[in-house]
Amino acid sequence: MDVVEKAINILIVEDELLIAKSLAQKLEKLGYQIADIVSSGADAIQRAGELEPDLILMDIVIKGDIDGIETAVIINQELDIPIIYTTAYADDETLQRAEKTGSYGYLLKPFKQRELHATIKIALSKHQEAVKMQQLIALAAAKSENRSRFISMAYHDLNTPLTTIQLSAEMLEDSELQRSSGTTNKNVERIKKAVSNMSELLEDILMLSKAESGKLSLNLNQINATDFCNSILEELQPIVTDKHIVTFRNQTNPVHANLDAKLLHHLLTNLLSNAIKYSPNGGNVSLELSCENQQIILCVRDEGIGMTAEYKGKLFQQFERGANVGKIKGSGLGLCIVKHIVDLHGGTISVESELGKGTTFMVALPFLVSSK
């Protein structure tokens, strides 16, 4: 017997009746169901609560005392429904204001069917991924004998919506609107960044699960640590702002050591990206490489926000974040994974930090082969 997929119900919030009906017709042709059409924020809040649609298309400029963005904030406080904003004018200030509400996308009027379909697919996939991600994080924080197996299953399951988001973003890039409007380009870049962040978080959760279950193993190979450090810094250039000065200091001749290149890549990328991220006002960020007692010493220094003495005691615990990070995003998993990688190599990691003045991480790893 064939399984019939549940049709997606969409609530349209639009105060121009002709636009609303035209949009509804396009959606129905694409196979979606229209839950209702309303023209004000108050009606949108009421109908969203009554109907609990799968998705809301929210015009930013609508009738009533509150606009579409304010309406979305109220709905999000009570209901977990993905909202796509629709607007005729997508200036940066409006988009930034909308983005703070957790928007799942933007559509410019007049609507084009290809872009409409792709944006909805992205929103539904992102919402599906967000729900599962929350479940996965809760599972990672829980204590369970079967946790490792469940996390592995969830990881592979989450890759499906991520792939859908990526493919849909590519559809938007190829659309006529993308070629003629710089605004859509910014939206696509936001989508790609979101996919990248989701993928990184998934990798962190999977790696942490493997480490805690004893399934994270070393694959040691001889590497040129000097060249390796240079390549890491090159990879991080896209996230370096004009306010940062990033430098590499090599205090020895080229160093060759037996290390796990993949894990070392993860370790350095995490420490350096944190140094940049937690230096929102810019400043110097440096990676220093030296040798001592048959170990390579890696120092990552920044002039960022620093950390409190209380947080330093919890630094390598999972899901812990400093009280002074403000709106800087993070999962609280990265340093926990770094500690596991250092331990696997039989090394040590220490930290010096002063609130408001910066942080220095020092990693010492054995397996030194030769210095040429």
N, C-alpha and C positions, 0 to 999 in steps of 0.2 A: 504494500500500500504506500503510495507516495505521501511524503510529508509536505504539507502546505505551509510555506513560510508566512509568518504574521506580517501583514502589511504595516508599513511605517506610518503612524499618524502624526500629522504636522499641524500645529496651530499657527495661523498667519495673523500677525499684528500689523495692520496697515490701514491708515485713515483715508487713502485714496481708493475708492471702491473699484474703479476700472482697473487700476494696477493690481489690486488684490485679486480680482476675478481672473485677470490674465495670468497672474502667478499661479493661482489655483489650477487653472487649465494645464499649464506647463507641468506642474507637479503630478497631476493625475495621469498625463500622458507618459510620465516616467514611472508610473506604477505606485505612487504614493497616495495615501488617503488624507483628506482634509478634515481635521477634527473640528475646526471652526475658523471663522474670520472675525476679528474684533478690531476696533479702531482706537481704543484708548488704553492707557496703562492700567487703570482700575479694572476694566473688563478683562484685560490680559491676565492679571493676577488672579481674578476670580475663576476664569475658565481654565487656567492652568491647574489650579487646585482641584477643580471638579473633574476635568478630563484626563489629567496627567498624560499629556501627549509624549511621543517619543522625541520630538524636536520642536523648537519654536523658531520661526522666522520673524525677527523683531525689527520693525522700522525704528530708526533712532529718533526721527522727528514725528511725533504722533500727537493726537488731541489729548487734552486734559492737563492736569497740574504737574505731571511728571513725564519726562521723556522716556525713550526706549531703554536707555542705559540705566536710569534710576529704577525703571520697572524690572529690568533683568536682575538688579541687585536684590530687590525684594523677593523675587521668585527664587533666586538661588539660596536665599536664607532658609527657605522652607522645602524646596524640591530640588532633586538632582536631575535636571533636564538640560540637555545641551541647547544653547541658544546661538543662532547665527544672526548677526546684525545686517540689516539692509539699509542702504543710504544712497542718496544721489550725489553726496559730497563727502569724499573720504579724505579729509585733511588729516595731517599727522596728529594734531592735538586731539581730535575726536577719536582717532584710532587708538591712541595711547590711553585715553580715558576709558574707552571700551575694553581695551586689553586687560586693564586692572580688575575688571569684573569677571575674568575667567571666560572670555568669549571663545567660542569654538570656530569662529570664522567671520568673514565679511563678504557681502555681495553688493556690487554696484548696480544701480539702475541705469538703463533698462537691463533686465535680466536676460542672459543668454543661456539656452538650455544646457549646453555642454558644461559651462562654468557652474551653473546651478546644481547639476547632478554631481559633479566632482566635489564641490564644496560640502554638499550634504553627506556624501560618502565619507569625506575626511572627518566631518564633525561626529558622525555616528561611530566611526572607528576610533577616534580620539577618546570619545566618551566611554566606549567599551574598554579601551585600554586603561583609562584612568580608574575605572571601577575595579578592574582586575589587579591593577598596580597597588591599589589600596589594600586589597585582599592579600596580595603577595607580601607587602610590607608587614601587615599584621601577622602573617604566617611566619615571616622571618624573625619577628620579635618574640614569637611564642616558643614554648618549650615542648617539643614533640619528638618521639622516636622516629616518626615517618616524615619529619620536616624536610629533610634533604630530598627525598623522593618527590614530595609534593611540590617543592620549589622548582625542581627540575622540570616537572610536568607543566607547571604554570609558566615557566620561562618560555618553553616552546609554544605554548598556547598563545602567549602574548605577542609572539613574533608575527602572527597572522594580521592583527589590526595594524601593526607598525608597517607591514608591507603594503597594506591597502592605503594607508596614509601617504606613503612614499609614491606609490603609483598614481594616486589621485593628484598629488602635487605636480607630478610630471605632466598630467593631463592639463592642469592649469597653465603650466609653463608653455605648452604648445598652443594654447587657445589664442584666438584673435585679440582678446582683451589684453592678454599678457604682452603681446607685441606692441600694443598701442598705448598702454597706460603704465606709468612707473609705479602707481599705487599697488597694482596687483603683484608686481615684482616684489615689493616689500612684504606683502602677505605670504607669498610663496616662500620667501626667505624665513619668515617666522615659522611656517609649517616645517620646513627642513630643520630648523634649529630645534623645534620641539621633538621631532623624530630622533635627532641626534642625542638630545638630553634623555629621552626615554630609553634609548638603546644603551646609553652609558649606565643608567641606573639599573637596568636589567642585568648587564654584565657584572656590575658590582654585587648585586644580590646573589647571582649565581656563584661568583667567585668566593664570596663570604660563606655561602652554604658549603661549598667544596672544602674550604679551609677548615671550617668547624667540624666537618665530618671526616677529616683526615684524608680527603680525596684530592687535595691540591698537592701536586708533586713537582719536584725540580727537574728541569731539563737543561743540564749544564752544558754550555759550549763556550769555547774561547772567543771572547769578543775584544775589540779595541774600545776600551771605555771612553777614551778621548773623543773618537769619532762618534760613538754612541751618544754622548752628551750633546755634541753639536747638532746631531740629527733631531734630537728631542726638542731642542730650542727652536729649530727651524719649523717643526710641526706646530709649535705653539704660537707662531707669529700671528695667525688670524685673530687670536683673542687678546693680543697685546695692544693697548691703546696708546695714543700720542702722549699720554701722561706718564707712561712707564718707560723706564730704561732697563732693559734686560741684558745681562752680561754673563759671560762664561769665563771663569778663571781656572786655568790649569797650572797647578803648582809643581808639576813633575813632567818627566818625559812621557811620550805616549805609553799608556798602560794597557796591558793585556791581562785579562782575568777570566777565570771559569765562572760564569754566572748564567742565570736563566734570563735570556734577553727579553722574553715576553713579559715576565714578571717585573723585571727591572724597568721596562718601558712603562708599565702600569704604575709603579712606585714613583718614578720621577715625574711622569705626567701629572699624577695626583698632587704631589707636593708643589710643583711649579705652577700649575693652574690655580691651586689654592692661594699661593703667594700673590698671584696677579689678582684673583677675585677678591681676596680680603685686603687689598690695597686700593680701595675705590677712589682715593684721591691721587693715585699714582705713586711715583717714587721709584727707587732702585730695587730691582729684583735680581738676585745673582745666584748662579750655580757654580760651586767651587769643587774641584776634583784634586785630591792629593793622595799620597800613599804613606802608610805608617804601620809598622809591625805586621807586615804581610797582609795588610788590609787596604782596601780602597776606601777613602773617606769622601762622602758626598755631603756638601752643605748647601742648603737652600735658604737664602736670607731674603727678607722683605722689610719694608718700612710701613707696614699696614696697621690694622686696628689692634693687633696684638690679642692677648687673651688674659683672662683673670687667673689668679692662682687656684681658685676653686675648679675652674674648667680644666686646668692642666692635669689635675688628678684624675679626670674622667676622659682624657684626650683620646685614648685608643678604644674606648667602649663604643659599641655600635649604637646608632641613633642619637648620640650625644652631640649637641651643638652649643657653642658659646652663647652666653646671654647678650653679648654685645654685637651679634651679627646683623641685627636689624632685618632689613628686607632682602639681604643677600641670600640667594637660594642655595640649598644643599640638602643632602639626604642624611648626613651623619654616619655614613658608611665608609667613606674613603680612607680615613686614617686607621680605622680598625683593620681594613684590608692591607694597608701599608705595613702595619705591625706584624701581620701574619706572614707577609712576604719576607720581611727582615728576619723573623724567627726561622723560617724555612731555610734561609741561607746561613743560619748560625751566626747572624750579625747582631748589632745593637742599634737602637735609635734613641736619641735624646732631643730635648727641646729647650730653648731659652726664649722667653718672651716677656715683653713689658707692654702693659696696656697703653694703646695709643702710639706706640713707638716701633712696633714690629716684632717679627718672630724669626727664629733661626732653628731649622731642623738639621741635625747631624746624624747621618747614617754611616755605619762602619760595617763593611762586608768583607769576609775572608775570601779564600780561593784565588789569591793573587798568584799568577803564573810567572810573569816576567816583566821587566821594565826595560824598554829599548831606547 
